[in-house]
Amino acid sequence: MEIVQKYFADFTNAQLKQLQQLEVLYTEWNEKINVISRKDIDSLYERHVLHSLAISAVCSFNNGAKVVDIGTGGGFPGIPLAIFFPEVEFLLSDSIGKKIKVVQAVADAIGLKNVTAVHSRVEEIKGRTFDFAISRAVAPLGELWKWVSPLLRKGHESEELDNGLVCLKGGDLTDEIKQSKLHAMMWGVHDIFQEESFKDKYVVYVKK
């Protein structure tokens, strides 16, 4: 928890309480359903919560914005971002039902009113549009864009960026971005949070 407060000093008491509850909840759930790798559960706040919040450093969603988290897994990056942006509406989707069960249970336990969790592949989401799509290590950029582009509407529901896809990725992305044929912007997570574990991690953005 201290590592999150090292970089963010303006959480409300309610947000701090929600963040503090995550460790116990994920530890308990992880004993029943493996939603976070065993080696990472001890580094929950650095490798999962802080990593997710890197998106907030490059994209401040406007109040009332609608965001879809693709392949959310155990709720990352969606849960930390929903805590950070309480006035933004988040839909967290995953094709694995037991993971969505954990996401909904965590959201309910900490009182996140701005989160809906759905057991669904992104391509099965119909009749809804969003300002932003977010994801973490789900699929190659070109594939991600093919899935989310039909769900995104044009606009400017962020202080810094036009509506689009904002995702967290790792490693050398040169070939992946080239193969996607997309005009992508990229920020190093290590430039945002100077922690060793973020040295090869990036926030990648594609405009709708």
Secondary structure, DSSP 4 states (H G I P E B T S, - for coil): -HHHHHH-----HHHHHHHHHHHHHHHHHHHHS--S-TTTGGGIIIIIIIHHHHHHHH--BPTT-EEEEET-TTTTTHHHHHHH-TTSEEEEEES-HHHHHHHHHHHHHTT-TTEEEEE--GGG--S--BSEEEEES-S-HHHHHHHHGGGB--S--BSS--SEEEEEEES--HHHHHHHT--EEEEEHHHHS--GGGTTEEEEEEE-
